[in-house]
Amino acid sequence: MKSTTSRRGFIAAALAAPGLGATAAEPKIDMRQFGKTGLQVASLGFGCMTTSDPAVIERAADLGINYFDTARVYQGGNNERMVGAALKSRRSKVIISSKSMAKSKEAALADLDTSLRELGTDYLDIWYLHSRNTPEEVTDDLLEAQQAAKKAGKIRLAGVSSHFNMPGMLEFLVKRRATDVALVSYNFTMKPDVTHAIQAAREAGMGIVAMKVLAGGFSRIRRGDRLYGANPDALAATLKQEGAMLAAIKWALKNKSVDTAIVCMTDFDQLDENFRAMSEPYGADDEKLLAAQLAYIRPLYCRMCGACTGVCEKGVRVADTLRFLSYAEGYGQFAMARSRYLELPEEARKMHCADCNSCSVNCPNGVAVRARLIRAQQMLG
């Protein structure tokens, strides 16, 4: 099936002939054991952050995708409500996760109650303490909140998400033994230590969910998505190779320690293409595509490796700021990017990188840190 297959052709191949047996053209669901949770999950999960059309979510569920990741901050605060409505009739057949960025037990439990109300459900399958990148951010107080929610039947599994410092965080979570599922940044731009940490955590029984699999989503420009401040024609010429994003998903899924990779999908064409990652092997052509992709995004995309500790010597939140920039540039989510940027401490936001003659952060991955931070501060400040 070519990546240009229409939505109608794809759905017809998948669903229109219920009386026929499986054929080579029929999509295949790759189901994996979800750590030691006792659940099974499709290796391609659905990241709902950029989705505004509930019909795409409904179709994904009909095709067999059973993991859906949301958060109330997505889509202007309406994402949970939309996801809950789309999956209401399928609730018992799907795994729904949401998140809290609260810093205290009381605030986290209040967040959970709001999420349940917005989703229209009595329980979450996974509830993440979101964006915890140091062990100090996973407090006993917050872990107690998750255990209390479990006992109350409001959540099935306790999770923690980390955007950077994945090796350190996974090692900590395994030793702490209070977390069922880890949601971690993982893509083809990252060093082998992240792969090794994922494998060790999975061997310890933790469920592993990969995010940021598309390394910022930059190549969606070839489908006409917004990319702020860039020349779409010039970028399309660089990123014209069909299959780069499919290759990125296949790269993540070839690691069998990844139980599922959540990928943002906004329309039926993206669902069509991404669905193929579960049944097509990763090969030499994919390797070439990703090498070209990496050459393009090298100066643009923060690998979230934690080498700079995430903060420069003057207090600029480097990793967080560059992540928010990727929301705007790569995913076209400017409102969310600016909202998250404005949540940074005031002392971090009042530092302006344009005032520095040079940058103290020397990125080992070749990211043009100062230029990217200046762009983020101008765009989001």
Secondary structure as the mmCIF struct_conf table of DSSP 4:
data_model
#
loop_
_struct_conf.conf_type_id
_struct_conf.id
_struct_conf.beg_label_comp_id
_struct_conf.beg_label_asym_id
_struct_conf.beg_label_seq_id
_struct_conf.end_label_comp_id
_struct_conf.end_label_asym_id
_struct_conf.end_label_seq_id
TURN_TY1_P TURN_TY1_P1 SER A 3 THR A 4
HELX_RH_AL_P HELX_RH_AL_P1 ARG A 7 LEU A 15
BEND BEND1 ALA A 16 ALA A 16
TURN_TY1_P TURN_TY1_P2 PRO A 18 GLY A 19
BEND BEND2 LEU A 20 LEU A 20
TURN_TY1_P TURN_TY1_P3 ALA A 24 ALA A 25
BEND BEND3 GLU A 26 GLU A 26
STRN STRN1 MET A 31 GLN A 33
TURN_TY1_P TURN_TY1_P4 GLY A 35 LYS A 36
BEND BEND4 THR A 37 GLY A 38
STRN STRN2 GLN A 40 ALA A 42
BEND BEND5 SER A 43 SER A 43
STRN STRN3 LEU A 44 GLY A 47
TURN_TY1_P TURN_TY1_P5 MET A 49 THR A 50
HELX_RH_AL_P HELX_RH_AL_P2 PRO A 54 LEU A 63
TURN_TY1_P TURN_TY1_P6 GLY A 64 GLY A 64
STRN STRN4 TYR A 67 ASP A 69
TURN_TY1_P TURN_TY1_P7 ARG A 72 VAL A 73
HELX_RH_3T_P HELX_RH_3T_P1 TYR A 74 GLY A 77
TURN_TY1_P TURN_TY1_P8 ASN A 78 ASN A 78
HELX_RH_AL_P HELX_RH_AL_P3 ASN A 79 LEU A 87
HELX_RH_3T_P HELX_RH_3T_P2 LYS A 88 LYS A 93
STRN STRN5 ILE A 95 SER A 100
BEND BEND6 LYS A 103 SER A 104
HELX_RH_AL_P HELX_RH_AL_P4 LYS A 105 LEU A 119
TURN_TY1_P TURN_TY1_P9 GLY A 120 GLY A 120
BEND BEND7 ASP A 122 ASP A 122
STRN STRN6 LEU A 124 LEU A 129
BEND BEND8 SER A 131 SER A 131
BEND BEND9 THR A 134 THR A 134
HELX_RH_3T_P HELX_RH_3T_P3 PRO A 135 GLU A 137
BEND BEND10 VAL A 138 VAL A 138
HELX_RH_AL_P HELX_RH_AL_P5 ASP A 140 LYS A 151
TURN_TY1_P TURN_TY1_P10 ALA A 152 GLY A 153
BEND BEND11 LYS A 154 LYS A 154
STRN STRN7 ILE A 155 SER A 162
BEND BEND12 HIS A 163 PHE A 164
HELX_RH_AL_P HELX_RH_AL_P6 MET A 166 ARG A 176
TURN_TY1_P TURN_TY1_P11 ARG A 177 ARG A 177
BEND BEND13 ASP A 180 ASP A 180
STRN STRN8 VAL A 181 SER A 185
TURN_TY1_P TURN_TY1_P12 PHE A 188 THR A 189
BEND BEND14 MET A 190 MET A 190
HELX_RH_AL_P HELX_RH_AL_P7 PRO A 192 GLU A 203
TURN_TY1_P TURN_TY1_P13 ALA A 204 GLY A 205
STRN STRN9 GLY A 207 MET A 211
TURN_TY1_P TURN_TY1_P14 VAL A 213 GLY A 216
HELX_RH_3T_P HELX_RH_3T_P4 PHE A 218 ARG A 223
TURN_TY1_P TURN_TY1_P15 GLY A 224 GLY A 224
TURN_TY1_P TURN_TY1_P16 TYR A 228 GLY A 229
BEND BEND15 ALA A 230 ALA A 230
HELX_RH_AL_P HELX_RH_AL_P8 PRO A 232 THR A 238
BEND BEND16 LEU A 239 LEU A 239
TURN_TY1_P TURN_TY1_P17 GLU A 242 GLY A 243
HELX_RH_AL_P HELX_RH_AL_P9 ALA A 244 LEU A 253
TURN_TY1_P TURN_TY1_P18 LYS A 254 LYS A 254
BEND BEND17 ASN A 255 ASN A 255
TURN_TY1_P TURN_TY1_P19 LYS A 256 SER A 257
STRN STRN10 THR A 260 CYS A 264
BEND BEND18 ASP A 267 ASP A 267
HELX_RH_AL_P HELX_RH_AL_P10 PHE A 268 PHE A 275
HELX_RH_3T_P HELX_RH_3T_P5 ARG A 276 MET A 278
TURN_TY1_P TURN_TY1_P20 SER A 279 SER A 279
BEND BEND19 GLU A 280 GLU A 280
HELX_LH_PP_P HELX_LH_PP_P1 PRO A 281 TYR A 282
HELX_RH_AL_P HELX_RH_AL_P11 ALA A 284 ILE A 297
TURN_TY1_P TURN_TY1_P21 ARG A 298 LEU A 300
TURN_TY1_P TURN_TY1_P22 ALA A 307 GLY A 310
STRN STRN11 VAL A 311 VAL A 311
TURN_TY1_P TURN_TY1_P23 GLU A 313 LYS A 314
STRN STRN12 ARG A 317 ARG A 317
HELX_RH_AL_P HELX_RH_AL_P12 VAL A 318 TYR A 331
HELX_RH_AL_P HELX_RH_AL_P13 PHE A 334 LEU A 342
TURN_TY1_P TURN_TY1_P24 GLU A 343 GLU A 343
BEND BEND20 LEU A 344 LEU A 344
HELX_RH_AL_P HELX_RH_AL_P14 GLU A 346 ARG A 349
TURN_TY1_P TURN_TY1_P25 LYS A 350 LYS A 350
HELX_RH_3T_P HELX_RH_3T_P6 CYS A 353 ASP A 355
BEND BEND21 ASN A 357 SER A 358
BEND BEND22 SER A 360 SER A 360
TURN_TY1_P TURN_TY1_P26 PRO A 364 ASN A 365
HELX_RH_AL_P HELX_RH_AL_P15 VAL A 369 LEU A 380
#
